[in-house]
Amino acid sequence: MSLIFLLGTLLSFQAGANGTAAEETPILDRVGQPVSFDALVEELARRDVVFLGEDHDNPTGHRLQLKILEALHRRRPDIILSLEMFERDTQGVLDDYLRGRIDEKEFLKHSRPWSTYKTFYRPLVEFAKTNTLDVVAANVPRRIAADASKGKTLIQADRLFVPRETTSPKDAYYERFFEIMSGHGGTLEDGAMERFYRSQCLKDDAMAEAITDGLAQKPHRRPLVVHLCGKFHSDYGQGTALRVLTRRPLLQVGIVTMEPTADVLKFDPKEHLGRAHFLLVVPEVKKKTPSKESSEKTVPTTEKKPAKKS
């Protein structure tokens, strides 16, 4: 498609940036060319695992996630929804809620939801509940990740919730992590950045293991796993995405990421080539102060915090 077509798409997006229709969001393929929403879904529906890498606090991005999940379900009804936003030790509570054994109040009391759960993630969980889909609490408990970042020894009671294998190789992911974290206090003490990176890799391995275990537990089916995570965990096919393929090399993986922009006319697709199979260009969310909760520059102490108990 031509640059003129892309410009027209972005102008349409700018005109509707204050609306709520996900259809107005430009979608670019891996080489920066515009594609339709239907084309994106048709491609993703042929995969085994789909990563929806997100900008955590972007409303447009979250609306699109739900829209993608709904569209994929129409094509592949057997779906497993996997979430970074819930931790492995809350799986039982999550299952009890999905199967109607406890109510939502009890579920939220014991599942440590992110503070934005009601706005951004509840619609997906409720969709899964209505359609009797499995939902995987994929992440390592935040207390374990925090202890890893501080170099603390894992206690016996927590071993059940950590991945069976975890590594922290000094690869391209390592370099990207250090580049991003270097401006966020990670060099204040010797060795701190290495510990933060090991904690990051612990999360990646935990989520990858949850995904591949979910598939292994259903050998007579071919479910489609849809995994939501901060985009850093899946961009460039690194992090969790790479660790899934390390465990199951023959899986077909699809990666979606999103990029917020304040001015679509200045958005340059060339700066984002190779990040994912599809890129969603979403409106930038204006904030008075920088968010301390985004896991795009994550260390355990800057994760989403659980909602306050009433």
Steps between C-alpha positions, in 0.01 A plus 500: 500500500618852428612771739200702380270223620680494834466876535128474430467230767683712755293808415184297555643389832575860598145605417360228724764504774255628759243232423473147628484295181788255483447485123663843470832372631760448226646150487838448334664174400860401568632715214294806591218460250136561602278193534136454591375370831358194325837424341667521841249259654515254209877483534498465879233230491746272320750514786538290816588785736412868456676766707306822551778728622352806663562852617348435842290814547381563145118482470498468122749216514293316758182539295683347206620208712142409583396545138782271386412236761134505393590473132746217559239315703261508206766328288662283767247433780751290695704780660715521812536854633834548675564809711814663638263692728428203727757301695538124507403456864157650427408242235265311730306814589480597133369154408242512780366830369489390137305188592256686724613355832568844648367846420696791358546671836666190645708456186637854511566476872739209454646543151702822544372665180684794347358839590370539143330158494142629495563736209742304283501128581161416643335507153736226379457283809122540480508406131695187592256422781196539274655277234645243749858566389798403711694796642860454613650703783840503334732728695734418784373644831629855540649423842723237338606736220574769758713260704689397186577864421648535848706182474301321771490121517173338399312344791375143468131596507539709184672238285166380367441836331832553324589356159673164492774654288611861478796666335620857454720496189692807393333531163318772304223501762762561770637795304155648442411460868816675615455781248148574623573452869818708499298819544292366789735467793625152417866595528486637853679199643732246350315189383150645537432502127604136471258406777220699340568320172490159668166598653373604156608167353331316787171657391563413136575138582199475730265632232657284227467192718137582581424528127673179395366306798150618408546356152658177627206436729269484196682258265182396317398857420661786312410804708615847409679673788449877516751650742481859630821657625693823508643541151858486621444130578423415136636774271756380244407141583707524818420446868199279556449437129849359454469288814178346372679395182796370698260264676289418192702582185230392252229732628376773267512831687338832408605825665299822521638815659373855538663839476341818638548821309401861568520603135413239240634717219847471651473126561772318309437125449865450405600556862302194607577242234567154636330553835203276431288340232246780550523846656201694631547877482304628800441852636742608768346531846578836653620476858588773746780289645681199355347168600698298751302186423595415143690175464657624178783625723429254770675393812292324763443817700347683202238244402127551511389507860203300624177684554439625850276276703176651613 
